[in-house]
Amino acid sequence: MTSVTINVENMSCSHCSGMVKKTLENIAGISDVVVDLSKKKASFSVKEDHLVDQAVAEVTRAGYPASK
């Protein structure tokens, strides 16, 4: 498992951070999700490196532009 942190924009409340957390937790191979609303970051563990790109894409698709 590799620990990863991504930047997440457009989060303004606990509902937003909850949606980001749920989106990440729904991706198989991602675990230990922690979303920091004040820093606009999400940290998680991945089993495979390609999951980071999938995580960025899924969070962005959910309405929260993300980047590595």
C-alpha positions as CSV (number, residue, x, y, z in Angstrom):
1,M,0.0,0.0,0.0
2,T,1.2,3.5,-0.9
3,S,0.0,6.6,0.9
4,V,-1.1,9.4,-1.4
5,T,-2.4,13.0,-1.0
6,I,-4.3,14.9,-3.7
7,N,-5.5,18.5,-3.9
8,V,-9.3,18.9,-4.1
9,E,-10.9,22.2,-5.0
10,N,-14.5,23.5,-4.5
11,M,-15.0,21.9,-1.1
12,S,-16.7,24.5,1.1
13,C,-18.5,22.5,3.8
14,S,-18.7,19.1,5.6
15,H,-21.1,17.8,3.0
16,C,-18.5,18.5,0.2
17,S,-15.8,16.7,2.1
18,G,-18.2,13.8,2.8
19,M,-18.9,13.5,-0.9
20,V,-15.2,13.4,-1.7
21,K,-14.6,10.8,1.0
22,K,-17.5,8.6,-0.2
23,T,-16.3,8.9,-3.8
24,L,-12.9,7.8,-2.9
25,E,-14.1,4.9,-0.7
26,N,-16.2,3.6,-3.5
27,I,-13.0,2.9,-5.6
28,A,-11.8,-0.7,-5.1
29,G,-8.2,-0.7,-3.9
30,I,-8.4,2.6,-2.1
31,S,-8.6,2.6,1.7
32,D,-7.9,4.8,4.8
33,V,-9.5,7.9,3.3
34,V,-9.1,11.2,5.2
35,V,-10.4,14.4,3.7
36,D,-9.1,17.7,5.1
37,L,-11.6,20.5,4.3
38,S,-9.5,23.4,5.6
39,K,-6.4,22.3,3.6
40,K,-8.5,21.2,0.6
41,K,-6.7,17.8,0.4
42,A,-7.6,14.2,0.5
43,S,-5.2,11.4,1.7
44,F,-5.6,7.7,1.2
45,S,-3.8,4.4,0.6
46,V,-3.7,2.7,-2.7
47,K,-2.9,-0.9,-3.7
48,E,-1.8,0.1,-7.2
49,D,-0.4,3.4,-8.5
50,H,-2.8,3.7,-11.4
51,L,-5.6,4.1,-8.8
52,V,-4.3,7.6,-8.1
53,D,-5.3,8.7,-11.6
54,Q,-8.7,7.0,-11.2
55,A,-9.2,8.8,-7.9
56,V,-8.4,12.2,-9.4
57,A,-10.8,11.5,-12.3
58,E,-13.6,10.3,-10.1
59,V,-13.4,13.2,-7.6
60,T,-13.3,15.7,-10.5
61,R,-16.3,14.0,-12.1
62,A,-18.1,14.4,-8.7
63,G,-17.7,18.2,-9.1
64,Y,-14.5,18.7,-7.1
65,P,-11.6,19.4,-9.4
66,A,-8.7,17.3,-8.1
67,S,-5.0,17.1,-8.9
68,K,-1.9,15.2,-7.8
